[in-house]
C-alpha cells in the first residue's frame, strides 16, 4: 500500500515540472489586447505580398538599431530565441513564428557597430516547396525596386534596393528553400553612444 502512495506523491511532484518544461518549449505570443495566446497557424494563409511586407517590417526593425525593435517584432508575433552575447559591437537577435500558409519562418539579425559606421543585417529562412512566395511582390514595399532572375523549376533570385540606397535586399528560392537577406546602411554611431 505504501509503494503506490509513494509513487502517487512522486508523480504529483514531478508532474508540474514536466508540464512547465513542455509548455515553455512551445512557442507562443500573447496578443497585446488579451492574455490568451493567438493561434497564428489558423485563418486564411497570408498572400505573398502580405508575407513579404511582414518580413520587410520585421527585418528593417531588427536591423535598425532602434531601442524598441525587439518589442515591435514580438508584438508582431515573432518569438525570440535565447539571447546571445556577441560582444559590445555586435547585437544579435534570432527568433521564429508561424506564418499562415508558409509555416515556420526563422529570423536572424544583427546590428554591427564600427568606429564610424553601423550596419544592420537580417535574414529570413523558410521552406517554400509549393512556390507560394512571389518575389515580384517585393517591388514597392518600403520603396524597394530591383530585378529578378527566374532559373526555372521554382528557382528564383532577386535583388532590390530602396531609393536612398540604404536598404539592400537579396532574395532567393533554391530547391524550395527561401532566404531573404536585408542589409541596412545606418551611417555613423548616434550621439551619446
C-alpha positions in Angstrom: 0.0 0.0 0.0 2.9 2.4 0.8 4.6 1.9 -2.6 1.6 3.1 -4.7 1.1 6.0 -2.3 4.8 6.9 -2.7 4.6 6.7 -6.5 1.5 8.9 -6.4 3.3 11.5 -4.3 6.4 11.5 -6.5 4.2 11.7 -9.6 2.4 14.8 -8.2 5.8 16.5 -7.6 7.3 15.7 -11.0 4.1 16.3 -13.0 4.0 20.1 -12.6 7.7 20.5 -13.5 7.3 18.3 -16.6 4.2 20.4 -17.6 6.2 23.6 -17.2 9.1 22.3 -19.2 6.8 21.1 -22.0 4.8 24.3 -22.1 7.9 26.5 -22.0 9.2 24.9 -25.2 6.0 25.6 -27.1 6.4 28.9 -29.0 3.6 31.3 -28.0 3.0 35.0 -28.4 0.5 36.9 -26.3 -1.8 39.3 -28.1 -1.4 42.7 -26.6 -5.2 43.0 -26.0 -5.6 39.7 -24.2 -3.9 37.1 -22.1 -4.8 34.3 -24.4 -2.1 33.2 -26.9 -3.3 33.5 -30.5 -3.1 30.5 -32.8 -1.0 32.0 -35.6 -1.4 29.0 -37.8 -5.2 29.3 -38.1 -7.1 31.6 -40.5 -6.5 32.1 -44.2 -3.0 32.0 -45.5 -1.2 35.3 -46.0 -0.8 36.4 -49.5 2.7 36.6 -50.9 2.7 40.4 -50.7 1.4 40.3 -47.1 4.1 37.8 -46.1 6.8 39.9 -47.8 5.6 43.0 -46.0 5.7 41.1 -42.7 9.3 40.1 -43.5 10.4 43.6 -44.6 8.8 45.1 -41.5 10.4 42.6 -39.1 13.9 42.8 -40.7 14.0 46.5 -41.0 13.1 46.8 -37.3 15.7 44.3 -36.2 18.4 45.8 -38.4 17.5 49.4 -37.5 19.2 49.6 -34.0 16.0 51.2 -32.6 15.6 50.6 -28.9 12.1 49.3 -29.3 12.9 47.0 -32.2 12.7 43.7 -30.3 9.4 44.8 -28.8 8.0 45.6 -32.2 8.8 42.2 -33.7 7.5 40.5 -30.5 4.2 42.4 -30.9 4.1 41.2 -34.5 4.2 37.6 -33.4 7.9 36.7 -33.6 9.1 34.5 -30.7 12.7 35.3 -29.7 15.2 32.5 -29.1 17.6 32.7 -26.2 19.6 35.9 -26.4 23.2 35.6 -27.4 26.1 37.8 -26.2 28.1 38.7 -29.2 30.2 41.4 -27.5 30.0 45.2 -27.3 30.0 45.9 -31.1 27.5 43.3 -32.4 23.9 42.9 -31.1 22.3 39.6 -32.3 18.6 38.7 -32.4 17.1 35.4 -33.5 13.5 34.1 -33.4 10.7 32.5 -35.4 7.0 32.5 -35.9 4.3 30.6 -37.8 3.1 32.4 -40.8 -0.3 31.1 -42.1 0.2 29.4 -45.4 4.0 29.4 -45.1 4.7 27.5 -41.9 7.5 28.2 -39.5 9.7 31.1 -40.6 13.1 31.8 -38.9 14.6 35.2 -38.5 18.2 36.2 -37.6 19.6 39.6 -37.4 22.5 41.7 -36.1 23.5 45.3 -35.6 27.2 45.8 -36.0 28.9 49.0 -34.7 32.2 50.1 -36.3 34.2 53.2 -35.3 32.4 55.4 -38.0 29.6 53.2 -39.3 26.7 50.9 -38.2 25.4 48.0 -40.3 22.1 46.3 -39.8 21.7 42.8 -41.2 18.7 40.4 -41.1 17.9 37.1 -42.7 14.6 35.3 -43.2 14.6 31.5 -43.9 11.8 29.0 -44.5 10.7 26.2 -46.8 8.5 27.1 -49.9 8.3 23.8 -51.9 5.0 24.9 -53.4 6.4 28.2 -54.7 3.8 30.3 -52.8 6.1 33.3 -52.4 6.2 35.5 -55.5 9.3 37.7 -55.4 7.6 40.1 -57.9 5.5 41.3 -54.9 8.6 42.8 -53.3 8.5 45.7 -55.7 7.2 48.8 -53.9 7.4 47.5 -50.3 9.4 50.2 -48.4 10.1 51.8 -51.8 12.1 48.7 -53.0 12.9 48.4 -56.7 15.1 45.8 -58.3 15.4 42.9 -60.7 14.6 39.2 -60.8 16.2 36.1 -62.4 14.0 33.1 -62.9 16.1 30.0 -63.4 13.1 27.6 -63.8 11.9 24.8 -61.6 10.8 27.4 -58.9 14.4 28.7 -58.5 14.1 32.5 -58.4 16.6 35.2 -57.4 16.1 38.8 -56.7 18.0 42.0 -55.8 16.3 45.2 -54.6 17.2 48.5 -53.0 15.5 51.5 -51.5 15.5 54.8 -53.3 18.1 56.2 -50.8 20.2 53.0 -51.4 20.4 52.4 -47.6 18.3 49.3 -47.6 19.7 46.5 -49.8 17.8 43.2 -50.2 18.8 39.8 -51.8 16.3 37.0 -52.0 16.3 33.6 -53.5 14.3 30.4 -53.6 16.5 27.5 -54.5 15.2 23.9 -54.4 12.3 25.1 -52.2 14.4 26.9 -49.6 13.8 30.6 -49.3 16.5 33.0 -48.0 15.9 36.8 -47.9 18.8 39.0 -46.7 18.4 42.6 -45.6 21.4 45.0 -45.3 20.7 48.4 -43.7 23.4 51.0 -44.1 22.8 53.1 -41.0 25.6 55.6 -41.0 27.6 56.8 -38.0 27.0 55.9 -34.4 24.2 58.1 -32.9 25.3 60.8 -30.4 25.6 59.6 -26.8 26.6 56.0 -27.7 
